[in-house]
Amino acid sequence: MSPHTVALTIHVACGSTGLVLGPVAMVSGKRRGTHTRFGEAYHWVFLVLFLSAVALAVLNWDQVWWLAFVGAFSYAFALLGYMAAKRRWNGWLRAHVAGQGGSYIAMVTALLVVNIGATSPLPWVVPTLIGTPIIRWVSNQVALGKRPKGWRTRPAG
């Protein structure tokens, strides 16, 4: 099996897994258990997804050099959300929502671009047009103290 085939197989497997893990974490109760287990797995799957994107870019630089940069930008969202939940700095929950939501938008965008095609602008913008208002709404709910229900805030440390 060629290095490209290996990297692509890993990339597709991680992308598919992340597309399943994300919604499970999103809809599960915001407490230790399903939400944190699936969120943890989502982060690590996204890291491997990013690394496989870099590998694919390096292996076919002339055609998909941009994939490394898109992967880095997308993983930065996932890392922001992950670290916010781990470190719990002031305003961490809004950063967590924005980071995880933004990374999921990036993942859905990639899925649509690959399967519908990069020539139409729709797969590039529709996930953002749908996801951003949802992230904003949840973030506003957090700011108003209405979300999440049942979450224990532990002090940073």
C-alpha positions as CSV (number, residue, x, y, z in Angstrom):
1,M,0.0,0.0,0.0
2,S,1.4,3.4,-1.0
3,P,2.0,6.1,1.7
4,H,-0.7,8.2,0.0
5,T,-3.3,5.4,0.4
6,V,-2.3,4.9,4.0
7,A,-2.6,8.6,4.8
8,L,-5.9,8.9,2.9
9,T,-7.4,5.9,4.6
10,I,-6.5,7.3,8.0
11,H,-7.8,10.7,7.0
12,V,-11.2,9.3,5.8
13,A,-11.5,7.1,8.9
14,C,-10.8,10.0,11.3
15,G,-13.1,12.4,9.4
16,S,-15.9,9.8,9.5
17,T,-15.3,9.1,13.2
18,G,-15.3,12.8,14.1
19,L,-18.5,13.4,12.2
20,V,-20.1,10.8,14.5
21,L,-18.4,11.7,17.7
22,G,-19.2,15.5,17.4
23,P,-23.0,15.2,17.5
24,V,-22.9,12.6,20.3
25,A,-20.9,15.0,22.5
26,M,-23.1,18.0,21.5
27,V,-26.4,16.4,22.5
28,S,-25.3,14.5,25.5
29,G,-25.7,15.8,29.0
30,K,-23.0,18.4,29.9
31,R,-21.4,16.5,32.8
32,R,-18.7,13.9,33.2
33,G,-19.5,10.8,31.3
34,T,-20.7,10.6,27.7
35,H,-20.0,14.3,26.9
36,T,-16.5,14.3,28.3
37,R,-15.5,10.8,26.9
38,F,-16.8,11.6,23.4
39,G,-15.3,15.1,23.5
40,E,-11.9,13.7,24.5
41,A,-12.1,11.2,21.7
42,Y,-13.2,13.9,19.3
43,H,-10.1,16.0,20.1
44,W,-7.7,13.1,19.6
45,V,-9.4,12.0,16.4
46,F,-9.2,15.6,15.1
47,L,-5.5,15.7,15.9
48,V,-4.9,12.6,13.8
49,L,-7.2,14.0,11.1
50,F,-5.0,17.2,11.0
51,L,-1.7,15.1,10.9
52,S,-3.1,13.0,8.0
53,A,-4.0,16.2,6.2
54,V,-0.5,17.4,6.5
55,A,0.8,14.0,5.3
56,L,-1.5,14.2,2.3
57,A,-0.4,17.7,1.5
58,V,3.3,16.8,1.7
59,L,2.8,13.7,-0.4
60,N,1.0,15.7,-3.1
61,W,2.2,19.2,-2.5
62,D,1.6,20.6,-6.1
63,Q,-2.1,19.6,-5.9
64,V,-3.2,19.9,-2.3
65,W,-0.6,22.1,-0.5
66,W,-3.4,24.1,1.0
67,L,-4.7,21.1,2.9
68,A,-2.0,21.4,5.5
69,F,-3.0,25.0,6.2
70,V,-6.7,24.3,6.2
71,G,-6.0,21.4,8.5
72,A,-4.0,23.5,10.9
73,F,-6.7,26.2,11.0
74,S,-9.4,23.6,11.6
75,Y,-7.4,21.9,14.3
76,A,-6.8,25.2,16.0
77,F,-10.5,25.4,16.6
78,A,-10.6,21.9,18.1
79,L,-7.6,22.6,20.3
80,L,-9.2,25.9,21.5
81,G,-12.3,24.0,22.5
82,Y,-10.4,21.2,24.1
83,M,-8.0,23.4,26.1
84,A,-10.8,25.7,27.2
85,A,-12.5,22.7,28.8
86,K,-9.3,21.4,30.3
87,R,-8.0,24.7,31.7
88,R,-11.3,26.4,32.5
89,W,-10.0,30.0,32.3
90,N,-12.4,32.9,32.7
91,G,-14.9,32.6,29.9
92,W,-13.8,29.1,29.1
93,L,-17.2,27.7,28.3
94,R,-17.8,30.2,25.5
95,A,-14.4,29.4,24.1
96,H,-15.2,25.7,24.3
97,V,-18.4,26.1,22.4
98,A,-16.8,28.3,19.7
99,G,-13.8,26.0,19.3
100,Q,-15.7,22.7,19.2
101,G,-18.4,24.2,17.0
102,G,-15.9,25.8,14.6
103,S,-14.0,22.6,14.3
104,Y,-17.2,20.7,13.5
105,I,-18.2,23.3,10.9
106,A,-14.7,22.8,9.3
107,M,-15.2,19.0,9.3
108,V,-18.7,19.2,7.7
109,T,-17.3,21.7,5.1
110,A,-14.6,19.3,4.1
111,L,-17.1,16.5,3.8
112,L,-19.3,18.6,1.5
113,V,-16.4,20.0,-0.6
114,V,-15.0,16.5,-1.2
115,N,-18.3,14.9,-2.0
116,I,-20.2,17.7,-3.8
117,G,-17.2,19.5,-5.3
118,A,-15.0,22.5,-4.8
119,T,-16.2,24.4,-7.8
120,S,-19.5,25.5,-6.3
121,P,-19.4,28.0,-3.4
122,L,-22.3,26.3,-1.6
123,P,-20.3,23.5,0.1
124,W,-17.8,26.1,1.3
125,V,-20.3,28.4,2.9
126,V,-23.5,26.5,3.9
127,P,-22.0,24.8,7.0
128,T,-20.8,28.2,8.2
129,L,-24.1,29.9,7.5
130,I,-25.9,27.2,9.4
131,G,-23.4,26.5,12.2
132,T,-22.4,30.1,13.1
133,P,-25.9,31.2,14.3
134,I,-26.1,28.0,16.4
135,I,-22.8,28.6,18.0
136,R,-23.8,32.2,18.6
137,W,-27.1,31.2,20.2
138,V,-25.5,28.6,22.5
139,S,-22.7,31.1,23.4
140,N,-25.4,33.7,24.3
141,Q,-27.2,31.1,26.4
142,V,-24.0,30.5,28.2
143,A,-23.5,34.2,28.8
144,L,-27.0,34.4,30.2
145,G,-26.3,31.5,32.5
146,K,-28.9,29.3,30.8
147,R,-26.5,26.7,29.6
148,P,-25.3,24.1,30.3
149,K,-27.6,22.7,32.9
150,G,-26.0,20.6,35.6
151,W,-22.4,21.4,34.7
152,R,-20.2,21.8,37.8
153,T,-17.5,24.4,37.2
154,R,-14.2,23.5,38.8
155,P,-11.7,26.2,39.6
156,A,-8.7,26.6,37.2
157,G,-5.6,25.1,38.5
